[in-house]
Amino acid sequence: MTEPLRVLLADDQTLVRTGFRLILRADGIEVVAEATNGVEAVEAVRRTSPDVVLMDVRMPEMDGLEATRRILTGASGHPRVIILTTFDLDRYVYAALSAGASGFLLKDVTPEQLTAAVRTVRTGDALLAPTITRRLVQRFAAQTQTYGADVPALHRDLAPLTPRELEVLGLLARGLSNAELAARLHLAEATVKTHVARILAKLGLRDRVQAVIVAYETGLVSAGAGGDVEQPTEQR
């Protein structure tokens, strides 16, 4: 992509927005707008059409979860959303991922991690930190009924998937990259990408983050049953 990367910052803490703005601009990333609450974030997205939104999960008037839902509902072409949080094992972060956020970052993220994350999700990839994301999903996937409307229902019927697609989904949820999937299944990497794309399309999912959540929520993958494979997963 040759066009400048355009980001919207939504956080009620001025110091957080200022620090992130300086980091992003130093790396050639344009900050097109800032918001101090979810209401402002939704309006700013409509006004500026950013590529990526960095969204604080807890803000006044409207929190980041509801703002994420509103931004990602409706017409195509909406931005990618990265949730910002101070606490990784957070049910609101889990709910935001279920709603379509492409990943999350802790607010003490390094400058290099911040800019890399923004660029990763801009290309359409999901941002999956291997250890933290898996721990988050394992903790909350089996408890979604406890949170009622906080956690939106995903497509949990895996019947449309072929046996091979189920196998791919299970390995994807354990953290294998496309290259690792290809090696494990003795397939070309292009074939694996096709399988992943079909899984997302059949289940109506945005990206690999939601696919991981579905794999755990349906019991296809269970915590402690091979789900602890430590592999890098910031992949297409």
GIRAVEN-V955178 format. One record per backbone hydrogen bond with DSSP energy under -0.5 kcal/mol. NH is the residue of the N-H (numbers start at 1). CO is the residue of the C=O. If there is no record, write none. Layout:
# GIRAVEN-V955178
NH_CO / NH_CO
This chain:
# GIRAVEN-V955178
7_30 / 8_52 / 9_33 / 10_8 / 10_54 / 11_9 / 11_35 / 14_12 / 17_13 / 18_14 / 19_15 / 20_16 / 21_17 / 22_18 / 23_19 / 24_20 / 25_21 / 26_22 / 27_23 / 27_24 / 28_25 / 29_24 / 30_5 / 32_7 / 32_30 / 33_7 / 35_9 / 38_60 / 38_62 / 41_37 / 42_38 / 43_39 / 44_40 / 45_41 / 46_42 / 47_43 / 48_44 / 49_45 / 51_6 / 52_6 / 53_80 / 54_8 / 55_53 / 55_82 / 56_10 / 56_54 / 57_84 / 59_57 / 62_60 / 64_57 / 65_57 / 67_63 / 68_64 / 69_65 / 70_66 / 71_67 / 72_68 / 73_69 / 73_70 / 80_51 / 82_53 / 83_103 / 84_55 / 85_105 / 90_88 / 94_90 / 95_91 / 96_92 / 97_93 / 98_94 / 99_95 / 100_97 / 101_96 / 102_81 / 103_81 / 105_83 / 107_85 / 109_106 / 114_110 / 115_111 / 116_112 / 117_113 / 118_114 / 119_115 / 120_116 / 121_117 / 122_118 / 123_119 / 123_120 / 124_121 / 125_120 / 126_235 / 127_102 / 128_126 / 129_127 / 130_128 / 133_129 / 134_129 / 134_130 / 135_131 / 136_132 / 137_133 / 138_134 / 139_135 / 140_136 / 141_137 / 143_140 / 144_141 / 146_143 / 147_143 / 147_144 / 148_145 / 150_147 / 151_148 / 152_150 / 156_154 / 158_156 / 161_158 / 166_162 / 167_163 / 168_164 / 169_165 / 170_166 / 171_167 / 172_168 / 173_169 / 174_170 / 175_172 / 176_171 / 181_177 / 182_178 / 183_179 / 184_180 / 185_181 / 186_182 / 187_182 / 192_188 / 193_189 / 194_190 / 195_191 / 196_192 / 197_193 / 198_194 / 199_195 / 200_196 / 201_197 / 202_198 / 203_199 / 204_200 / 204_201 / 205_200 / 211_207 / 212_208 / 213_209 / 214_210 / 215_211 / 216_212 / 217_213 / 218_214 / 219_216 / 220_215 / 221_215 / 225_222 / 226_224 / 227_222 / 229_226 / 231_229 / 233_128 / 235_233
